[in-house]
Amino acid sequence: MAISVGDRIPQTTFLRATADGPQPVDSDSFFAGRRVALFSVPGAFTPTCSARHLPGFVEKADQLKAKGIDEIACTAVNDAFVMGAWGQSGEADGKVTMLADGNGDFARAVGLEMDGSKFGMGRRGQRYSMVVNDGVVEQVNVEEPGAFNVSSADYLLERL
């Protein structure tokens, strides 16, 4: 069952690329005491994700923060090296924190996993956005397969 408004974010561990190599990021600690805009993409460097999804959050970072968002984060079922490189190429540094969910543990734990096998992608996270306030889901917007509407930075901004 997919995570819903009012649910607590499950405890999992992401990885984040740093100059010292991949570092673990505990979900409980990451979401504690702040309001986070989290969005998920099926894969780094994929067409919609690279052309529209990540750029939208990079471009709207200041506006989201002006509406009470403390941190913007992107997650995908990719490794920390790929997420780090994608963040650099998408000019996300300092605007969007890139959280690798390499084994899909978070995607499974929130019930938002998808099967991209017919595209050669295996099990991935669905495309969505959510607002998490001190570890509790305040808003969740899950896309229909193949769509890009309700998970965009613009859509999220309109609802803050």
DSSP file (Angstrom, degrees, kcal/mol; ACC not computed):
  #  RESIDUE AA STRUCTURE BP1 BP2  ACC     N-H-->O    O-->H-N    N-H-->O    O-->H-N    TCO  KAPPA ALPHA  PHI   PSI    X-CA   Y-CA   Z-CA
    1    1 A M              0   0    0      0, 0.0   111,-0.1     0, 0.0     2,-0.1   0.000 360.0 360.0 360.0 136.0    0.0    0.0    0.0
    2    2 A A        -     0   0    0    109,-0.1   109,-0.3     1,-0.1   110,-0.1  -0.367 360.0 -97.1 -73.1 148.4    1.3    3.4   -0.9
    3    3 A I        -     0   0    0    107,-2.6     2,-0.3    -2,-0.1    -1,-0.1  -0.290  46.2-161.7 -60.8 147.5    2.2    6.0    1.7
    4    4 A S    >   -     0   0    0     -3,-0.1     3,-2.2     4,-0.1   133,-0.3  -0.817  31.4 -69.9-130.7 167.4   -0.5    8.6    2.4
    5    5 A V  T 3  S+     0   0    0     -2,-0.3   133,-0.2     1,-0.3     3,-0.1  -0.357 121.5  27.5 -55.6 133.8   -0.9   12.0    4.0
    6    6 A G  T 3  S+     0   0    0    131,-3.2    -1,-0.3     1,-0.4     2,-0.1   0.177  93.3 121.9  94.7 -16.1   -0.4   11.6    7.7
    7    7 A D    <   -     0   0    0     -3,-2.2   130,-3.2   130,-0.1    -1,-0.4  -0.470  64.2-119.0 -77.1 151.3    1.9    8.6    7.5
    8    8 A R  B     -A  136   0A   0    128,-0.2   128,-0.2    -2,-0.1    -4,-0.1  -0.705  32.4-105.8 -86.7 141.2    5.4    8.7    8.9
    9    9 A I        -     0   0    0    126,-3.1    -1,-0.1    -2,-0.3   101,-0.1  -0.485  42.6-115.3 -63.5 130.7    8.3    8.2    6.5
   10   10 A P        -     0   0    0      0, 0.0     2,-0.6     0, 0.0    -1,-0.1  -0.327  30.0-100.9 -69.5 153.1    9.7    4.7    7.0
   11   11 A Q        +     0   0    0     16,-0.1     2,-0.3    98,-0.1    15,-0.1  -0.644  63.1 136.9 -77.8 119.7   13.3    4.3    8.3
   12   12 A T        -     0   0    0     -2,-0.6    15,-2.8    13,-0.1     2,-0.5  -0.875  48.5-111.9-145.7 178.1   15.7    3.5    5.4
   13   13 A T  E     -B   26   0A   0     -2,-0.3    13,-0.2    13,-0.2     2,-0.2  -0.980  24.3-169.9-124.2 125.1   19.1    4.5    4.4
   14   14 A F  E     -B   25   0A   0     11,-2.8    11,-2.5    -2,-0.5     2,-0.4  -0.507  18.5-130.7 -92.8 171.1   19.9    6.5    1.3
   15   15 A L  E     -BC  24 100A   0     85,-1.9    85,-3.2     9,-0.2     2,-0.4  -0.977  16.7-163.0-123.1 144.5   23.4    7.2   -0.1
   16   16 A R  E     -B   23   0A   0      7,-2.4     7,-2.7    -2,-0.4     2,-0.3  -0.990  21.4-121.7-127.6 133.1   24.7   10.6   -1.0
   17   17 A A        +     0   0    0     -2,-0.4     2,-0.3    63,-0.4    81,-0.1  -0.554  40.6 166.5 -72.5 132.4   27.8   11.2   -3.2
   18   18 A T    >   -     0   0    0      3,-0.3     3,-1.8    -2,-0.3    66,-0.0  -0.853  54.1 -96.8-135.5 173.7   30.4   13.3   -1.5
   19   19 A A  T 3  S+     0   0    0      1,-0.3    -2,-0.0    -2,-0.3    -1,-0.0   0.756 126.9  52.4 -62.9 -23.8   34.1   14.2   -2.1
   20   20 A D  T 3  S-     0   0    0      1,-0.4    -1,-0.3     0, 0.0    -3,-0.0   0.230 124.9 -96.5 -95.3  12.7   34.9   11.3    0.3
   21   21 A G  S <  S-     0   0    0     -3,-1.8    -1,-0.4     2,-0.1    -3,-0.3  -0.392  72.9 -17.1  98.7 179.6   32.8    8.8   -1.5
   22   22 A P        -     0   0    0      0, 0.0    -5,-0.2     0, 0.0    -7,-0.0  -0.337  63.5-163.9 -61.8 134.6   29.2    7.6   -0.9
   23   23 A Q  E     -B   16   0A   0     -7,-2.7    -7,-2.4    -2,-0.0     2,-0.1  -0.964  20.7-114.0-121.5 137.8   27.9    8.5    2.6
   24   24 A P  E     -B   15   0A   0      0, 0.0     2,-0.5     0, 0.0    -9,-0.2  -0.406  23.3-161.4 -69.6 145.7   24.9    7.0    4.3
   25   25 A V  E     -B   14   0A   0    -11,-2.5   -11,-2.8    -2,-0.1     2,-0.4  -0.954  12.2-142.9-129.1 109.6   21.9    9.2    5.0
   26   26 A D  E  >  -B   13   0A   0     -2,-0.5     4,-2.7   -13,-0.2   -13,-0.2  -0.576   7.8-143.2 -73.8 127.5   19.4    7.9    7.6
   27   27 A S  H  > S+     0   0    0    -15,-2.8     4,-2.2    -2,-0.4     5,-0.2   0.882  98.2  55.6 -62.2 -39.2   15.9    8.8    6.6
   28   28 A D  H  > S+     0   0    0    -16,-0.3     4,-0.9     1,-0.2    -1,-0.2   0.936 114.1  40.2 -58.9 -46.1   14.8    9.5   10.2
   29   29 A S  H  4 S+     0   0    0      1,-0.2     3,-0.3     2,-0.2    -2,-0.2   0.895 112.8  55.3 -69.2 -40.5   17.6   12.0   10.7
   30   30 A F  H  < S+     0   0    0     -4,-2.7    -2,-0.2     1,-0.2    -1,-0.2   0.897 116.1  35.4 -61.6 -42.3   17.2   13.6    7.2
   31   31 A F  H >< S+     0   0    0     -4,-2.2     3,-1.1    -5,-0.2   104,-0.7   0.559  91.3 116.6 -90.7  -8.6   13.5   14.4    7.6
   32   32 A A  T 3< S-     0   0    0     -4,-0.9   103,-0.1    -3,-0.3     3,-0.1  -0.386  84.2  -4.0 -68.2 132.5   13.6   15.2   11.3
   33   33 A G  T 3  S+     0   0    0      1,-0.1     2,-0.3    -2,-0.1    -1,-0.2   0.627 116.1  76.0  69.6  17.2   12.7   18.8   12.4
   34   34 A R  S <  S-     0   0    0     -3,-1.1   100,-2.7    98,-0.0     2,-0.6  -0.978  78.0-109.5-153.2 166.9   12.3   20.3    9.0
   35   35 A R  E     -D  133   0A   0     -2,-0.3    35,-2.7    98,-0.2    36,-1.4  -0.888  37.9-170.3-103.9 119.2    9.9   20.5    6.0
   36   36 A V  E     -De 132  71A   0     96,-3.2    96,-3.0    -2,-0.6     2,-0.7  -0.922  21.1-149.7-117.6 131.2   11.3   18.7    2.9
   37   37 A A  E     -De 131  72A   0     34,-2.6    36,-2.9    -2,-0.4     2,-0.4  -0.899  28.0-173.9 -93.0 112.8   10.0   18.7   -0.6
   38   38 A L  E     -De 130  73A   0     92,-2.7    92,-2.6    -2,-0.7     2,-0.4  -0.915   7.3-177.2-111.7 133.2   11.0   15.2   -1.9
   39   39 A F  E     -De 129  74A   0     34,-2.5    36,-2.5    -2,-0.4     2,-0.4  -0.980  10.2-152.8-130.0 149.5   10.6   14.1   -5.5
   40   40 A S  E     -De 128  75A   0     88,-2.7    88,-1.4    -2,-0.4    36,-0.2  -0.934   7.5-169.6-121.1 139.6   11.2   10.8   -7.1
   41   41 A V        -     0   0    0     34,-2.0    36,-0.5    -2,-0.4    84,-0.4  -0.924  31.4-123.1-123.9 151.8   12.1   10.0  -10.7
   42   42 A P  S    S-     0   0    0      0, 0.0     2,-0.3     0, 0.0    83,-0.2   0.809  90.2 -11.0 -63.7 -28.7   12.3    6.6  -12.4
   43   43 A G    >   -     0   0    0     33,-0.1     3,-1.4    81,-0.1     6,-0.2  -0.875  67.0-108.0-173.2 139.0   15.9    7.2  -13.4
   44   44 A A  T 3  S+     0   0    0     -2,-0.3    39,-0.1     1,-0.2     6,-0.1  -0.342 104.5  18.3 -61.5 147.6   18.7    9.7  -13.6
   45   45 A F  T 3  S+     0   0    0      1,-0.2    -1,-0.2     2,-0.1     3,-0.0   0.568  91.1 134.7  65.4  11.4   19.6   10.9  -17.0
   46   46 A T    <>  -     0   0    0     -3,-1.4     4,-2.8     1,-0.1     5,-0.3  -0.579  67.9-102.8 -87.2 158.9   16.3    9.7  -18.5
   47   47 A P  H  > S+     0   0    0      0, 0.0     4,-2.6     0, 0.0     5,-0.3   0.894 113.4  31.6 -54.0 -61.7   14.5   12.1  -20.9
   48   48 A T  H  >>S+     0   0    0      1,-0.2     4,-2.3     2,-0.2     5,-2.2   0.896 120.1  54.0 -65.7 -38.4   11.6   13.6  -18.8
   49   49 A C  I  4>S+     0   0    0      3,-0.2     5,-2.4     1,-0.2    -1,-0.2   0.907 117.5  35.4 -61.4 -43.1   13.6   13.4  -15.6
   50   50 A S  I  <5S+     0   0    0     -4,-2.8    -2,-0.2     3,-0.2    -1,-0.2   0.820 122.8  42.3 -82.5 -33.0   16.5   15.3  -17.1
   51   51 A A  I  <5S-     0   0    0     -4,-2.6    -3,-0.2    -5,-0.3    -2,-0.2   0.780 135.9  -0.7 -86.4 -27.1   14.6   17.7  -19.4
   52   52 A R  I  X5S+     0   0    0     -4,-2.3     4,-1.7    -5,-0.3    -3,-0.2   0.709 119.9  55.1-131.5 -45.9   11.8   18.7  -17.0
   53   53 A H  I  ><S+     0   0    0     -5,-2.2     4,-1.4     2,-0.2   100,-0.2   0.985 114.9  32.8 -69.4 -61.6   11.6   17.1  -13.6
   54   54 A L  H  ><S+     0   0    0     -5,-2.4     4,-2.2     1,-0.2     3,-0.3   0.935 118.7  53.9 -60.7 -47.6   15.0   18.0  -12.0
   55   55 A P  H  > S+     0   0    0      0, 0.0     4,-2.9     0, 0.0    -1,-0.2   0.864 104.2  56.6 -57.2 -35.2   15.3   21.3  -13.8
   56   56 A G  H  X S+     0   0    0     -4,-1.7     4,-1.9     1,-0.2    -2,-0.2   0.913 109.9  43.5 -62.0 -43.1   11.9   22.4  -12.5
   57   57 A F  H  < S+     0   0    0     -4,-1.4     4,-0.4    -3,-0.3    -1,-0.2   0.848 113.7  51.3 -72.6 -33.6   13.0   21.9   -8.9
   58   58 A V  H >< S+     0   0    0     -4,-2.2     3,-0.9     1,-0.2     4,-0.3   0.947 113.9  44.4 -64.4 -47.7   16.4   23.5   -9.5
   59   59 A E  H 3< S+     0   0    0     -4,-2.9     3,-0.3     1,-0.2     4,-0.2   0.830 119.3  41.5 -66.2 -33.5   14.7   26.6  -11.1
   60   60 A K  T 3X S+     0   0    0     -4,-1.9     4,-2.7    -5,-0.2     5,-0.2   0.290  80.8 109.0 -99.1   9.5   12.0   26.9   -8.4
   61   61 A A  H <> S+     0   0    0     -3,-0.9     4,-2.4    -4,-0.4     5,-0.2   0.906  80.5  46.4 -55.4 -47.6   14.2   26.2   -5.4
   62   62 A D  H  > S+     0   0    0     -4,-0.3     4,-2.0    -3,-0.3    -1,-0.2   0.893 113.2  49.5 -64.4 -39.4   14.1   29.7   -4.1
   63   63 A Q  H  > S+     0   0    0     -4,-0.2     4,-0.8     2,-0.2    -1,-0.2   0.895 111.0  49.6 -67.0 -39.8   10.4   30.0   -4.5
   64   64 A L  H ><>S+     0   0    0     -4,-2.7     5,-1.8     1,-0.2     3,-0.7   0.917 111.7  48.5 -64.0 -42.6    9.8   26.6   -2.7
   65   65 A K  H ><5S+     0   0    0     -4,-2.4     3,-1.6     1,-0.2    -2,-0.2   0.856 105.7  57.6 -67.1 -33.9   12.0   27.8    0.2
   66   66 A A  H 3<5S+     0   0    0     -4,-2.0    -1,-0.2     1,-0.3    -2,-0.2   0.733 103.3  55.8 -66.3 -21.2   10.1   31.1    0.3
   67   67 A K  T <<5S-     0   0    0     -4,-0.8    -1,-0.3    -3,-0.7    -2,-0.2   0.186 134.2 -84.4 -97.4  15.6    7.0   29.0    0.9
   68   68 A G  T < 5S+     0   0    0     -3,-1.6     2,-0.5     1,-0.3    -3,-0.2   0.570  81.3 140.0  99.5   9.3    8.4   27.2    3.9
   69   69 A I      < -     0   0    0     -5,-1.8    -1,-0.3     1,-0.2   -33,-0.2  -0.771  28.3-172.8 -86.8 126.0   10.4   24.3    2.4
   70   70 A D        +     0   0    0    -35,-2.7     2,-0.3    -2,-0.5   -34,-0.2   0.791  69.4  13.9 -86.4 -31.1   13.7   23.8    4.3
   71   71 A E  E     -e   36   0A   0    -36,-1.4   -34,-2.6    -7,-0.1     2,-0.5  -0.998  59.3-152.0-147.9 143.4   15.2   21.3    1.9
   72   72 A I  E     -e   37   0A   0     23,-0.4    25,-3.0    -2,-0.3     2,-0.4  -0.978  23.8-179.1-116.0 130.6   14.5   19.9   -1.6
   73   73 A A  E     -ef  38  97A   0    -36,-2.9   -34,-2.5    -2,-0.5     2,-0.4  -0.975  16.9-156.6-134.8 146.5   15.6   16.4   -2.3
   74   74 A C  E     -ef  39  98A   0     23,-2.8    25,-3.4    -2,-0.4     2,-0.4  -0.965  13.1-172.0-118.9 135.6   15.5   14.0   -5.3
   75   75 A T  E     +ef  40  99A   0    -36,-2.5   -34,-2.0    -2,-0.4     2,-0.3  -0.953  10.2 161.9-127.1 150.4   15.5   10.3   -5.0
   76   76 A A  E     - f   0 100A   0     23,-1.1    25,-2.6    -2,-0.4     2,-2.2  -0.976  51.3-100.8-157.0 156.3   15.8    7.5   -7.6
   77   77 A V  S    S+     0   0    0    -36,-0.5     2,-0.3    -2,-0.3    25,-0.2  -0.550  86.5 107.7 -82.0  75.0   16.7    3.9   -7.8
   78   78 A N  S    S-     0   0    0     -2,-2.2    23,-0.4    21,-0.1    24,-0.2  -0.910  75.6 -92.8-140.8 163.5   20.2    4.7   -9.0
   79   79 A D     >  -     0   0    0     -2,-0.3     4,-2.5    22,-0.1     5,-0.2  -0.344  37.9-106.2 -79.3 166.5   23.6    4.5   -7.3
   80   80 A A  H  > S+     0   0    0      1,-0.2     4,-2.5     2,-0.2   -63,-0.4   0.827 118.2  55.9 -62.3 -34.0   25.2    7.4   -5.4
   81   81 A F  H  > S+     0   0    0      2,-0.2     4,-2.4     1,-0.2    -1,-0.2   0.927 110.4  44.1 -66.0 -44.1   27.8    8.0   -8.2
   82   82 A V  H  > S+     0   0    0      2,-0.2     4,-2.7     1,-0.2     5,-0.2   0.921 114.7  49.0 -65.6 -44.7   25.1    8.3  -10.9
   83   83 A M  H  X S+     0   0    0     -4,-2.5     4,-2.4     2,-0.2    -2,-0.2   0.902 112.2  49.3 -62.8 -40.1   22.9   10.6   -8.7
   84   84 A G  H  X S+     0   0    0     -4,-2.5     4,-2.1    -5,-0.2    -2,-0.2   0.927 113.1  45.8 -63.9 -45.1   25.9   12.7   -7.9
   85   85 A A  H  X S+     0   0    0     -4,-2.4     4,-2.6     2,-0.2    -2,-0.2   0.890 113.1  50.3 -65.5 -39.5   26.9   13.1  -11.6
   86   86 A W  H  X S+     0   0    0     -4,-2.7     4,-2.0     2,-0.2    -1,-0.2   0.907 109.1  51.6 -65.8 -41.4   23.3   13.8  -12.5
   87   87 A G  H  <>S+     0   0    0     -4,-2.4     5,-3.1    -5,-0.2     6,-0.5   0.904 111.8  47.3 -60.6 -42.0   23.0   16.5   -9.9
   88   88 A Q  H ><5S+     0   0    0     -4,-2.1     3,-1.5     1,-0.2    -2,-0.2   0.938 113.0  47.0 -64.9 -46.7   26.2   18.1  -11.1
   89   89 A S  H 3<5S+     0   0    0     -4,-2.6    -1,-0.2     1,-0.3    -2,-0.2   0.807 113.7  49.5 -66.9 -27.7   25.1   18.0  -14.8
   90   90 A G  T 3<5S-     0   0    0     -4,-2.0    -1,-0.3    -5,-0.2    -2,-0.2   0.300 111.4-121.2 -92.9   9.2   21.7   19.4  -13.8
   91   91 A E  T < 5 +     0   0    0     -3,-1.5    -3,-0.2     1,-0.1    -2,-0.1   0.857  67.8 139.7  54.7  39.8   23.3   22.2  -11.8
   92   92 A A    >>< +     0   0    0     -5,-3.1     3,-3.0    -6,-0.2     4,-2.8   0.610  21.8 125.2 -87.4 -14.2   21.5   21.0   -8.6
   93   93 A D  T 34 S+     0   0    0     -6,-0.5     4,-0.1     1,-0.3    -5,-0.0  -0.219  84.9   7.6 -53.2 127.6   24.4   21.5   -6.2
   94   94 A G  T 34 S+     0   0    0      2,-0.2    -1,-0.3     1,-0.1     3,-0.1   0.361 131.5  58.3  82.6  -5.4   23.2   23.7   -3.4
   95   95 A K  T <4 S+     0   0    0     -3,-3.0     2,-0.4     1,-0.4   -23,-0.4   0.703 107.9  27.1-120.2 -43.9   19.6   23.6   -4.5
   96   96 A V     <  -     0   0    0     -4,-2.8     2,-0.5   -25,-0.1    -1,-0.4  -0.991  69.4-139.0-129.8 126.4   18.6   19.9   -4.6
   97   97 A T  E     - f   0  73A   0    -25,-3.0   -23,-2.8    -2,-0.4     2,-0.7  -0.727  19.8-140.6 -83.6 126.4   20.0   17.1   -2.5
   98   98 A M  E     - f   0  74A   0     -2,-0.5     2,-0.6   -25,-0.2   -81,-0.4  -0.803  18.6-170.6 -95.2 116.3   20.5   14.0   -4.5
   99   99 A L  E     - f   0  75A   0    -25,-3.4   -23,-1.1    -2,-0.7     2,-0.4  -0.918  11.9-146.3-113.1 112.4   19.6   10.8   -2.5
  100  100 A A  E     -Cf  15  76A   0    -85,-3.2   -85,-1.9    -2,-0.6   -23,-0.2  -0.613  15.3-175.3 -79.8 132.0   20.4    7.5   -4.1
  101  101 A D    >   +     0   0    0    -25,-2.6     3,-2.4    -2,-0.4     6,-0.2  -0.522  18.4 169.1-117.5  57.2   18.0    4.6   -3.3
  102  102 A G  T 3  S+     0   0    0      1,-0.3    -1,-0.1   -24,-0.2   -23,-0.1   0.736  73.7  35.7 -50.1 -37.6   20.3    2.1   -5.1
  103  103 A N  T 3  S-     0   0    0     -3,-0.1    -1,-0.3   -25,-0.1   -26,-0.1   0.420 109.5-116.2 -97.9   0.8   18.5   -1.1   -4.0
  104  104 A G    <>  +     0   0    0     -3,-2.4     4,-2.4   -28,-0.1     5,-0.2   0.678  69.6 139.4  75.6  16.8   15.0    0.5   -4.1
  105  105 A D  H  > S+     0   0    0      1,-0.2     4,-2.5     2,-0.2     5,-0.1   0.916  73.7  43.6 -61.4 -44.0   14.6    0.0   -0.3
  106  106 A F  H  > S+     0   0    0      2,-0.2     4,-2.3     1,-0.2     6,-0.2   0.934 111.7  53.3 -67.6 -45.2   12.9    3.4    0.1
  107  107 A A  H  4>S+     0   0    0      1,-0.2     5,-2.4     2,-0.2     4,-0.3   0.905 114.3  42.8 -56.1 -43.1   10.7    3.0   -3.0
  108  108 A R  H ><5S+     0   0    0     -4,-2.4     3,-1.3     3,-0.2    -1,-0.2   0.919 111.2  54.8 -67.5 -44.2    9.5   -0.4   -1.6
  109  109 A A  H 3<5S+     0   0    0     -4,-2.5    -2,-0.2     1,-0.3    -1,-0.2   0.832 111.9  43.0 -63.3 -33.2    9.0    1.0    1.9
  110  110 A V  T 3<5S-     0   0    0     -4,-2.3  -107,-2.6    -5,-0.1    -1,-0.3   0.439 112.8-119.2 -91.6   1.3    6.8    3.8    0.8
  111  111 A G  T < 5S+     0   0    0     -3,-1.3    -3,-0.2    -4,-0.3  -109,-0.1   0.778  81.2 116.7  70.9  27.3    4.8    1.5   -1.6
  112  112 A L      < +     0   0    0     -5,-2.4    14,-3.1    -6,-0.2     2,-0.3  -0.288  34.4 131.2-124.2  47.4    5.8    3.5   -4.7
  113  113 A E  E     -H  125   0B   0     12,-0.3     2,-0.3    -6,-0.2    12,-0.3  -0.693  33.8-167.5 -95.1 151.0    7.9    1.0   -6.7
  114  114 A M  E     -H  124   0B   0     10,-3.4    10,-2.7    -2,-0.3     2,-0.7  -0.933  24.0-119.1-134.7 161.1    7.3    0.3  -10.3
  115  115 A D  E     +H  123   0B   0     -2,-0.3     3,-0.3     8,-0.2     8,-0.2  -0.885  30.2 169.9-104.2 107.6    8.4   -2.4  -12.8
  116  116 A G    > > +     0   0    0      6,-3.2     5,-2.3    -2,-0.7     3,-1.9   0.072  39.2 120.3-100.3  22.6   10.4   -0.8  -15.7
  117  117 A S  G > 5 +     0   0    0      1,-0.3     3,-2.0     4,-0.3    -1,-0.2   0.831  66.0  61.6 -58.7 -35.8   11.5   -4.1  -17.0
  118  118 A K  G 3 5S+     0   0    0     -3,-0.3    -1,-0.3     1,-0.3    -2,-0.1   0.677 108.8  44.9 -68.7 -12.1    9.9   -3.6  -20.4
  119  119 A F  G < 5S-     0   0    0     -3,-1.9    -1,-0.3     3,-0.1    -2,-0.2   0.248 121.9-107.2-107.3   9.4   12.2   -0.6  -20.8
  120  120 A G  T < 5S+     0   0    0     -3,-2.0    -3,-0.2    -4,-0.1    -2,-0.1   0.723  93.4 109.9  73.7  21.9   15.3   -2.5  -19.5
  121  121 A M      < -     0   0    0     -5,-2.3    -4,-0.3     1,-0.2    -3,-0.1   0.552  60.2-156.1-106.7 -10.4   15.2   -0.6  -16.2
  122  122 A G        -     0   0    0     -6,-0.3    -6,-3.2    -7,-0.1     2,-0.4  -0.313  58.1  -6.1  67.6-153.6   14.1   -3.3  -13.7
  123  123 A R  E    S+H  115   0B   0     -8,-0.2     2,-0.2    -7,-0.1    -8,-0.2  -0.628  79.8 162.0 -79.4 130.0   12.4   -2.3  -10.5
  124  124 A R  E     -H  114   0B   0    -10,-2.7   -10,-3.4    -2,-0.4     2,-0.3  -0.803  41.0 -90.3-137.0 175.2   12.4    1.5  -10.0
  125  125 A G  E     -H  113   0B   0    -84,-0.4   -12,-0.3   -12,-0.3   -48,-0.1  -0.699  44.5-114.4 -88.0 146.1   10.6    4.2   -8.0
  126  126 A Q        -     0   0    0    -14,-3.1     2,-0.6    -2,-0.3    -1,-0.1  -0.261  35.5 -95.9 -70.0 165.5    7.5    5.8   -9.4
  127  127 A R        +     0   0    0     16,-0.1    16,-2.4   -86,-0.1     2,-0.3  -0.768  69.1 128.7 -84.7 122.4    7.5    9.5  -10.4
  128  128 A Y  E     -DG  40 142A   0    -88,-1.4   -88,-2.7    -2,-0.6     2,-0.3  -0.972  42.9-141.9-159.6 169.7    6.0   11.5   -7.5
  129  129 A S  E     +DG  39 141A   0     12,-1.8    12,-3.2    -2,-0.3     2,-0.3  -0.968  21.2 174.4-134.5 155.6    6.5   14.5   -5.3
  130  130 A M  E     -DG  38 140A   0    -92,-2.6   -92,-2.7    -2,-0.3     2,-0.5  -0.988  27.7-132.6-153.5 158.8    5.7   14.9   -1.6
  131  131 A V  E     -DG  37 139A   0      8,-2.2     7,-3.3    -2,-0.3     8,-1.5  -0.978  22.5-166.4-113.1 128.1    6.1   17.3    1.3
  132  132 A V  E     -DG  36 137A   0    -96,-3.0   -96,-3.2    -2,-0.5     2,-0.6  -0.970   2.2-164.9-118.8 121.1    7.4   15.8    4.5
  133  133 A N  E >  S-DG  35 136A   0      3,-3.1     3,-1.6    -2,-0.5   -98,-0.2  -0.916  75.3 -27.1-111.9 110.2    7.1   17.8    7.7
  134  134 A D  T 3  S-     0   0    0   -100,-2.7  -102,-0.2    -2,-0.6    -1,-0.2   0.879 128.6 -46.4  52.6  42.5    9.2   16.5   10.6
  135  135 A G  T 3  S+     0   0    0   -104,-0.7  -126,-3.1  -101,-0.4     2,-0.4   0.390 118.3 108.9  87.1  -3.3    9.0   13.0    9.1
  136  136 A V  E <  S-AG   8 133A   0     -3,-1.6    -3,-3.1  -128,-0.2     2,-0.4  -0.910  73.9-115.4-112.7 133.8    5.3   13.0    8.5
  137  137 A V  E     + G   0 132A   0   -130,-3.2  -131,-3.2    -2,-0.4    -5,-0.2  -0.500  34.6 171.9 -69.7 122.4    3.8   13.2    5.0
  138  138 A E  E    S+     0   0A   0     -7,-3.3     2,-0.3     1,-0.4    -6,-0.2   0.697  70.6   6.2 -99.7 -29.4    1.9   16.4    4.5
  139  139 A Q  E     - G   0 131A   0     -8,-1.5    -8,-2.2  -135,-0.1    -1,-0.4  -0.977  60.8-172.4-155.7 139.7    1.2   16.1    0.8
  140  140 A V  E     - G   0 130A   0     -2,-0.3     2,-0.5   -10,-0.2   -10,-0.2  -0.990   1.1-174.7-141.5 133.6    1.8   13.3   -1.8
  141  141 A N  E     - G   0 129A   0    -12,-3.2   -12,-1.8    -2,-0.4     2,-0.5  -0.911   8.0-171.7-132.2 101.8    1.4   13.6   -5.6
  142  142 A V  E     - G   0 128A   0     -2,-0.5   -14,-0.2   -14,-0.2     2,-0.1  -0.822  17.4-132.6-102.2 130.3    1.8   10.3   -7.5
  143  143 A E        -     0   0    0    -16,-2.4   -16,-0.1    -2,-0.5     3,-0.1  -0.435  18.1-115.5 -76.8 149.2    1.9   10.4  -11.3
  144  144 A E    >   -     0   0    0      1,-0.1     3,-2.3    -2,-0.1     5,-0.1  -0.513  59.8 -72.4 -69.6 153.4   -0.1    8.0  -13.6
  145  145 A P  T 3  S+     0   0    0      0, 0.0    -1,-0.1     0, 0.0     3,-0.1  -0.266 121.0   7.5 -53.4 130.1    2.3    5.8  -15.6
  146  146 A G  T 3  S+     0   0    0      1,-0.3     2,-0.2    -3,-0.1    -2,-0.0   0.378 105.6 118.5  81.5  -3.3    4.1    7.8  -18.3
  147  147 A A    <   -     0   0    0     -3,-2.3    -1,-0.3   -20,-0.1     2,-0.2  -0.550  44.6-167.7 -96.3 159.8    2.7   11.2  -17.1
  148  148 A F        +     0   0    0     -2,-0.2   -20,-0.0    -3,-0.1    -5,-0.0  -0.698  55.8  92.3-143.4  88.9    4.4   14.3  -15.8
  149  149 A N  S >  S+     0   0    0     -2,-0.2     3,-1.1    -5,-0.1     6,-0.3   0.469  79.9  39.1-137.1 -66.7    1.9   16.6  -14.2
  150  150 A V  T 3  S+     0   0    0      1,-0.2   -21,-0.2    -8,-0.1    -7,-0.0   0.500 110.5  57.7 -81.1  -4.5    1.3   16.3  -10.4
  151  151 A S  T 3  S+     0   0    0    -23,-0.1    -1,-0.2     4,-0.1   -23,-0.1   0.386  81.7 113.8-103.6   3.5    4.9   15.7   -9.4
  152  152 A S  S <> S-     0   0    0     -3,-1.1     4,-2.1     1,-0.1     5,-0.2  -0.277  76.9-118.4 -75.2 159.8    6.3   18.9  -10.9
  153  153 A A  H  > S+     0   0    0   -100,-0.2     4,-2.7     1,-0.2     5,-0.2   0.886 115.8  54.5 -61.5 -40.1    7.8   21.8   -8.9
  154  154 A D  H  > S+     0   0    0      2,-0.2     4,-2.1     1,-0.2    -1,-0.2   0.923 107.8  48.3 -61.2 -45.4    5.1   24.1  -10.3
  155  155 A Y  H  > S+     0   0    0     -6,-0.3     4,-0.7     1,-0.2    -1,-0.2   0.917 113.5  47.4 -61.5 -44.1    2.3   21.7   -9.1
  156  156 A L  H >< S+     0   0    0     -4,-2.1     3,-1.1     1,-0.2     4,-0.3   0.920 109.7  53.1 -63.9 -44.2    3.9   21.5   -5.6
  157  157 A L  H >< S+     0   0    0     -4,-2.7     3,-1.4     1,-0.3    -1,-0.2   0.893 103.9  56.6 -57.9 -42.0    4.4   25.3   -5.4
  158  158 A E  H 3< S+     0   0    0     -4,-2.1    -1,-0.3     1,-0.3    -2,-0.2   0.726 108.7  48.4 -63.1 -21.1    0.7   25.9   -6.2
  159  159 A R  T <<        0   0    0     -3,-1.1    -1,-0.3    -4,-0.7    -2,-0.2   0.326 360.0 360.0-104.7   5.8   -0.3   23.7   -3.2
  160  160 A L    <         0   0    0     -3,-1.4    -1,-0.2    -4,-0.3    -2,-0.1   0.445 360.0 360.0 -92.3 360.0    2.0   25.2   -0.6
